[in-house]
Structure formats: structure tokens, C-alpha cells
Amino acid sequence: MARRFTPLTMIKRLLENTLVRFPMMLDTTLVNITQIEGQPVQFECRVAGSSPMEVSWLKDGEALRSDSEYTMFFDDNSAVLNIVKGEMRHSGEYTCIATNSVGTASCRAKLTLQGLFISFILNIVFLMSLVILSFFICFILTLTFCWLFANIRIF
């Protein structure tokens, strides 16, 4: 039995054979992150290009894979890397690499994790500076007004 081609099938075949492929592009760049140790961390990168495409993540040049520490997914042109619980050893440079049949694109960002003690000290310093600033503002704004008439105080 001969295979019949409908106009829709013929157009689809024509488009498949003349499809223009687009190289990978990253719509957004990764942002450097500073986070407190013990908190989750998320990197996200928007990817554009012809399908099929593959996304991978590196930490300090070494390939990452999904496990109990890292989760990675690629959905709706969004590549996401999650670190479940940031620890000091997770600090470093992270790279998102997107590849298709036409090319490769990548972007990088640094993750800096601070210990809880350092974060606590920074918060104390910030709060003390607010208290000191508030004191000076109150001191400056504490003014006394009086009414004078012919250099005689009347109120």
C-alpha cells in the first residue's frame, strides 16, 4: 500500500528539512550570591536556542550531578541549580553551560557563604550604627523654640 501525503504532512516535512538552527544564547547572566551558611542557594539561567539542547553545571571547573546536595533541572528554557543546604565547602565559582547542535554558551557566578557567627557580628554592627545614627539625629533635632517681642521672652 502506497503512503499518502496530505498537504499538512507535506508542509510539515518541508519545514523539518528547511528548519534553521539557532545557536545557544543565555538570556540572563548568573548573579553572584552571598548567603548565610545553612540556607538554601539557587542559581537560575534563562537559555534560548534550537532544540534539542543540553544544560550542565560546573563548580570550580568540575562537573556537578544531581544528588542529595545539588538538584538541577531544565524546564521551559530555564536552567536551575539548587543547593539544598549551603555549607562553606560550596563556596566557589559556578558555571552554567548550554549546548545544542549549533554551539555552546556559558555564564559564571560566584557563591560566597558566610558563617552564622560572621553574619551575627555584621548584624550587631549594623544595629549599633543605626542606634548611634538615631541618637545623633535626635540630639540635632532637639531644639527649643521661644517667642520674643522686643527681646523679651513672651512664650
C-alpha positions in Angstrom: 0.0 0.0 0.0 1.4 3.3 -1.0 1.8 6.0 1.6 -0.4 9.0 1.0 0.8 12.5 1.8 -1.7 15.1 2.9 -1.0 18.8 2.4 -0.3 19.1 6.1 2.1 16.2 6.1 3.9 17.7 3.1 4.2 21.1 4.8 5.5 19.5 8.0 8.2 17.6 6.0 9.2 20.7 4.1 9.6 22.6 7.4 11.6 19.8 9.0 14.0 19.8 6.1 14.5 23.5 5.9 14.5 24.3 9.6 17.0 27.0 10.6 19.0 26.1 13.7 19.9 28.8 16.2 23.0 28.7 18.4 22.7 28.8 22.2 22.2 32.1 23.9 21.8 32.9 27.5 19.0 35.4 28.2 20.3 36.2 31.6 23.6 36.0 33.3 24.1 34.4 36.6 24.3 36.7 39.7 27.0 36.4 42.4 25.4 35.3 45.6 26.4 35.8 49.2 24.4 33.6 51.6 24.5 32.5 55.2 25.7 29.0 55.9 22.9 26.5 56.3 20.5 28.3 54.0 19.4 27.0 50.5 21.0 28.6 47.4 19.6 28.8 43.9 21.2 29.8 40.6 19.0 30.3 37.6 19.9 31.0 34.0 17.5 31.5 31.0 18.5 29.7 27.9 17.5 30.3 24.2 18.4 28.3 21.1 17.3 25.5 18.9 16.2 22.2 20.4 17.4 19.7 21.4 19.6 21.4 24.0 21.6 20.1 26.9 22.5 22.1 30.1 25.2 21.2 32.5 26.6 22.8 35.7 30.2 23.1 36.9 31.6 24.1 40.3 35.2 25.4 40.1 35.5 23.7 36.7 34.3 20.3 37.9 31.0 18.8 36.5 28.1 18.5 39.0 25.4 15.9 39.1 22.1 15.8 41.0 22.4 14.1 44.4 21.5 14.8 48.0 23.4 18.2 47.9 22.6 19.5 44.4 19.4 19.4 42.4 19.4 20.5 38.8 16.6 20.9 36.3 15.9 22.4 32.9 12.3 23.4 32.2 10.7 26.0 29.9 14.2 27.3 28.9 15.2 27.9 32.5 18.2 26.1 33.9 18.2 25.9 37.7 20.8 24.7 40.2 19.7 24.3 43.8 22.0 23.7 46.7 19.8 22.2 49.4 21.8 23.5 52.4 24.7 25.8 51.7 28.0 24.9 53.5 31.4 26.6 53.4 32.7 23.9 51.0 30.0 25.0 48.5 31.7 28.4 48.1 33.3 28.9 44.7 32.6 29.7 41.0 29.6 28.1 39.4 29.2 27.8 35.6 26.1 27.0 33.5 26.8 25.5 30.1 24.1 25.2 27.4 24.9 23.2 24.3 22.9 22.4 21.1 23.9 21.2 17.6 25.0 24.7 16.6 27.1 25.9 19.5 27.7 26.4 23.2 27.1 29.3 25.6 28.1 29.7 29.2 27.9 32.1 32.2 29.5 32.2 35.6 28.8 33.4 39.1 30.5 33.2 42.5 28.9 31.8 45.6 30.2 33.1 49.0 28.9 31.6 52.1 29.3 33.3 55.5 29.3 31.5 58.8 26.5 32.3 61.2 28.9 34.0 63.6 30.1 36.4 61.0 26.5 37.2 59.9 25.6 37.8 63.6 28.6 40.2 64.1 27.6 42.1 60.9 24.0 42.4 62.1 25.2 43.7 65.5 27.5 46.3 63.9 24.6 47.4 61.6 22.2 47.7 64.5 24.7 49.6 66.6 25.3 52.0 63.7 21.5 52.6 63.5 21.3 53.3 67.2 24.3 55.8 67.1 22.8 57.5 64.0 19.4 57.7 65.7 21.0 59.3 68.8 22.7 62.0 66.7 19.6 62.7 64.7 17.6 63.1 68.0 20.3 65.2 69.5 20.4 67.5 66.5 16.6 67.7 66.2 16.1 68.5 69.9 15.6 72.3 69.6 14.0 74.8 71.9 11.8 77.5 70.5 10.7 80.6 72.2 8.8 83.7 71.2 10.5 87.1 71.7 9.0 90.6 71.5 11.4 93.4 71.8 14.0 91.0 73.1 11.6 89.9 75.9 10.6 86.3 76.0 6.8 86.1 75.8 6.2 82.4 75.3 
